[in-house]
Amino acid sequence: MKVPLAKIAHTRSGDKGDTANIGVIAYDAKYYPVLLREVTAARVKAFFGSLVRCRVC
């Protein structure tokens, strides 16, 4: 089943010059394993596409 990320987690972002960060916080502990499995560096990099010019970790 697919659900929007916003239904199971709070997200925040920030930047420091030439770097950025994204925080993803599960609303409930039961969603944490789902976030670990689904929100990967590879998927984040693919989502942002050409905006990413360095390593995503």
C-alpha positions as CSV (number, residue, x, y, z in Angstrom):
1,M,0.0,0.0,0.0
2,K,1.2,3.5,-0.8
3,V,0.6,6.4,1.5
4,P,2.0,10.0,1.4
5,L,5.0,10.5,3.6
6,A,3.2,13.3,5.4
7,K,0.6,10.8,6.7
8,I,3.2,8.9,8.8
9,A,6.0,11.4,9.4
10,H,6.9,15.0,10.0
11,T,9.6,16.4,7.8
12,R,12.0,19.4,8.1
13,S,14.7,20.7,5.9
14,G,17.5,23.2,6.2
15,D,20.6,24.3,4.4
16,K,24.1,25.5,5.4
17,G,25.6,27.2,2.3
18,D,26.4,24.4,-0.1
19,T,24.8,21.6,1.9
20,A,21.3,20.7,2.9
21,N,19.7,18.3,5.3
22,I,16.3,16.7,5.5
23,G,14.8,15.3,8.8
24,V,12.1,12.7,8.8
25,I,10.4,12.0,12.1
26,A,7.8,9.2,12.5
27,Y,4.6,10.2,14.1
28,D,4.4,6.8,15.7
29,A,7.2,4.3,16.5
30,K,5.5,1.6,14.4
31,Y,6.3,3.6,11.3
32,Y,10.0,3.9,12.0
33,P,10.9,0.5,10.3
34,V,8.9,1.6,7.3
35,L,10.9,4.9,7.1
36,L,14.2,3.0,7.4
37,R,13.2,0.7,4.6
38,E,11.7,3.2,2.2
39,V,13.4,6.6,2.7
40,T,16.9,5.6,1.4
41,A,19.7,7.8,0.2
42,A,19.3,6.4,-3.3
43,R,15.6,7.3,-3.3
44,V,16.2,10.8,-2.0
45,K,18.9,11.4,-4.6
46,A,16.6,10.1,-7.4
47,F,13.7,12.3,-6.1
48,F,15.8,15.5,-6.2
49,G,17.5,14.5,-9.5
50,S,19.9,17.1,-10.9
51,L,19.7,19.3,-7.9
52,V,22.0,16.8,-6.1
53,R,25.6,17.5,-6.9
54,C,27.3,15.5,-4.2
55,R,26.9,12.5,-2.0
56,V,23.6,11.7,-0.2
57,C,23.9,9.8,3.0
